[in-house]
Amino acid sequence: MTEPKHKQRLFELVFGHLAAQTVSTAVRLRLADTLGDTEQSGAALAAALGTNPAATTQFCRALAAHGILTQTAAGHFRLTETGALLRTDRTDSLDSFARVFTDPAIVGAWRELDTAVRTGKGVFDQVFGKSFFEYVAGDENLSTAFPAALQQSATQTAQTLPFHYDFAAYGTVADIGGGRGTVLAAILAAHPGVRGVLFDNAGAVAEAGANFAAAGVADRCTVTAGDIGGEVPAGADLYLLKNVLHYADDDRAVAVLDTIRRAIPAHGRLLIVDPALPETVDGSIPDTMYLSDLHMRVLGGGQGRTRAEFENLCTRAGFTVSTVSLLPAPVAFSLIEAVPGAGDS
Ligand SMILES: C[S@@+](CC[C@H](N)C(=O)[O-])C[C@H]1O[C@@H](n2cnc3c(N)ncnc32)[C@H](O)[C@@H]1O
């Protein structure tokens, strides 16, 4: 006889998208900002949100059962620590992250997961007629929420990465696909002898000046707008590629590495910072990382990679992996350092 916990686990998985939709609705109603530090009855919340009182109480009960709210003895609701992460007045708010992953476009692409699994190709462009990044640029909601969610993740990494790699050993660090420069600014701030080069598309780098000024590193940084498919700035001592290869299938990832290979001097180093997958599913990383990995397949045929898979990509592009290390939790990225040239040369 199957133990009840096994059935319950399956129920939780099958109901997972209902739970996500419940959180999504809390975000879109701005429930967390409305509650703030207060506790309120379902009826009072309904009055504040302009919603139906009975349905709002029912909705809050479901959120309480799932750890977003807690129900007090008086039957009122307040935010839990988890729910409070949806408040937009916090620097560590996950509001944008929740908006992105529950956005109708993302949900629409995930409906075609079976096609992605059958073909191995990303499905976002088939569903929406353009790449995910092109779609984001033209979408009213995602054009705000996606950069904000990336910024959130970059801010978290920026607190850790500068202190877990010897950036001070390099004169110039070029951050390729470096977005708004959050991580590069933190590296330069932590290592005053290092100069920086930020490379990304024009839309992303347009936002970078404020980050560099705020970190007090603007005089040590140059910014170049362009397409990784073309050329990247030549001659830097270290090329940083963070959270870029994850979005790409193997051929596109090798093309990105090829572009850097053409620009890097013989003494240069490449540092790939990407989610790290262990060789087997051994419980050493959160199970959500495997969904985020699958998400990359859905968006554009991308994937997380094991050490062996990174070594293979690097070899194809004329690099040799020299060291691999891990950033400490909760960041869960690996640092893959590679040198130009074949291993035996
Ligand atoms: C997931 S974001 C990572 C940003 C940053 N490295 C970080 O970790 O916060 C991927 C970045 O690659 C940039 N990117 C993607 N394709 C590109 C291309 N063909 N040329 C230039 N930049 C590109 C995007 O604009 C975006 O900033």
The ligand as an SDF file (V2000), in Angstrom:
LIG
                    3D

 27 29  0  0  0  0  0  0  0  0999 V2000
   20.9330   37.0760  -17.8750 C   0  0  0  0  0  0  0  0  0  0  0  0
   21.6580   38.5680  -18.3060 S   0  0  0  0  0  0  0  0  0  0  0  0
   23.1100   38.5690  -17.2830 C   0  0  0  0  0  0  0  0  0  0  0  0
   23.5750   39.9540  -16.9640 C   0  0  0  0  0  0  0  0  0  0  0  0
   24.7940   40.0170  -16.0320 C   0  0  0  0  0  0  0  0  0  0  0  0
   25.9460   39.3270  -16.5740 N   0  0  0  0  0  0  0  0  0  0  0  0
   24.4260   39.4470  -14.6820 C   0  0  0  0  0  0  0  0  0  0  0  0
   24.7990   38.3330  -14.3690 O   0  0  0  0  0  0  0  0  0  0  0  0
   23.7070   40.1330  -13.9630 O   0  0  0  0  0  0  0  0  0  0  0  0
   22.3030   38.2620  -19.9040 C   0  0  0  0  0  0  0  0  0  0  0  0
   22.9070   39.5150  -20.5000 C   0  0  0  0  0  0  0  0  0  0  0  0
   23.4450   39.2000  -21.7590 O   0  0  0  0  0  0  0  0  0  0  0  0
   23.1080   40.2600  -22.6360 C   0  0  0  0  0  0  0  0  0  0  0  0
   23.0810   39.7510  -23.9980 N   0  0  0  0  0  0  0  0  0  0  0  0
   22.3660   38.6890  -24.4640 C   0  0  0  0  0  0  0  0  0  0  0  0
   22.5920   38.5280  -25.7740 N   0  0  0  0  0  0  0  0  0  0  0  0
   23.4650   39.5120  -26.1450 C   0  0  0  0  0  0  0  0  0  0  0  0
   24.0820   39.8550  -27.3710 C   0  0  0  0  0  0  0  0  0  0  0  0
   23.8620   39.1580  -28.4860 N   0  0  0  0  0  0  0  0  0  0  0  0
   24.9380   40.9170  -27.3880 N   0  0  0  0  0  0  0  0  0  0  0  0
   25.1690   41.6420  -26.2610 C   0  0  0  0  0  0  0  0  0  0  0  0
   24.6110   41.3340  -25.0540 N   0  0  0  0  0  0  0  0  0  0  0  0
   23.7740   40.2960  -25.0150 C   0  0  0  0  0  0  0  0  0  0  0  0
   21.7500   40.7180  -22.1990 C   0  0  0  0  0  0  0  0  0  0  0  0
   21.4940   42.0570  -22.6170 O   0  0  0  0  0  0  0  0  0  0  0  0
   21.8720   40.5990  -20.6920 C   0  0  0  0  0  0  0  0  0  0  0  0
   22.3300   41.7880  -20.0850 O   0  0  0  0  0  0  0  0  0  0  0  0
  1  2  1  0
  2  3  1  0
  2 10  1  0
  3  4  1  0
  4  5  1  0
  5  6  1  0
  5  7  1  0
  7  8  2  0
  7  9  1  0
 10 11  1  0
 11 12  1  0
 11 26  1  0
 12 13  1  0
 13 14  1  0
 13 24  1  0
 14 15  1  0
 14 23  1  0
 15 16  2  0
 16 17  1  0
 17 18  1  0
 17 23  2  0
 18 19  1  0
 18 20  2  0
 20 21  1  0
 21 22  2  0
 22 23  1  0
 24 25  1  0
 24 26  1  0
 26 27  1  0
M  CHG  2   2   1   9  -1
M  END
$$$$
